[in-house]
Amino acid sequence: MNATVRALLDWFPSARRDLPWREVCSPWRTLVSELMLQQTRVAVVTPRFESFLERFPDPATMARKPEAEVLAQWSGLGYYRRARNLHAAAKMIVARHGGEVPDERTALCALPGIGEYTAGAILSIAFGKPEPVVDGNVERVIARRFCIVENVKRGAARKRVRELARAAVEAGPPGEVNQALMELGALVCTPKSPKCGDCPLAADCRARADGTQETLPALPARKAPEAVTLAVALAGRDGRVLLVRHPEGGLLCGTWGPPFATVLPGEDGRGVVERSARNRGLRIAVGELIGTVRHQITHRKITANCFAAEIEGDLPSGEARLLPPGEFDTVGLSSLAAKALRHVLPT
Ligand code: SF4
């Protein structure tokens, strides 16, 4: 393991990407970056990171702000549950830890949205503790380097990957080792067509020697995403568009967008979205189909049929607003809503 870690550390300084959360490292910046990166690509997070941190430079600042402001700033990053967790974590850091991100695993894992992986990343990168971080990239590099042929998500193979990851962080500066492993998986030891010719581990890589690098790691078969059809009602007045906050517990909960409802096979989408809106105190008349948008989130493949609609009567206070397109970014618009609005509104 020492030779592997030495090769990784020799390679990392010149190969690493210049990412904003690496330029200035602090526990809060690491925590925010890790939450943002949980389900969103580096290319999407990078241009948003500094402006978000300028707005919320520390847990105390975020804890003082309303959740809606955090959600609005999160707009475009998707998966808004993470933003709500971040806001709740900031409050807890202030209440329990005097405003300082804790440097201990149990305390970190007690924060909303922080699991074993994110805790390991914060502890190793921000506090230099020898904690392994095993994401898909690290799993792949280790499975190939050590030729682990069993399913790495289960049983003995899973345990072996974690043992090797732990041995690696105990053999060098933990934050650097973890980031080098992740970077190698992201840039060189990629899922398809790994660039073994550019790899610092090539000389000792067992999968490369066996010619099995394209087939490892063994992963369980993926479940096909569930197909979901939505009816979306696009209503407006005087150049403003009706947006609602989607209720807790449902699809896109906590985000904002035009009213929508899930349509089952055989149902009329217009009637379904009208009834769903009425149940929330919103009277709309839904008319013709004006466009269809396709979108995938987690395990759902969504077909959103967008209908023209008219508002009848007053809006319920609080969770429904009429906003001009220039103010959409003042609320936490879901990625699906942003896509649907871009698709149907004149540019
Ligand atoms: S030599 Fe190839 S398969 Fe082995 S770790 Fe490097 S990139 Fe991955």
Residues whose N, C-alpha, C, O or C-beta is under 5 A from the ligand:
A	BS01	SF4	V141 R144 R145 V188 C189 P194 K195 C196 C199 L201 A202 C205 A207 R208 Q213
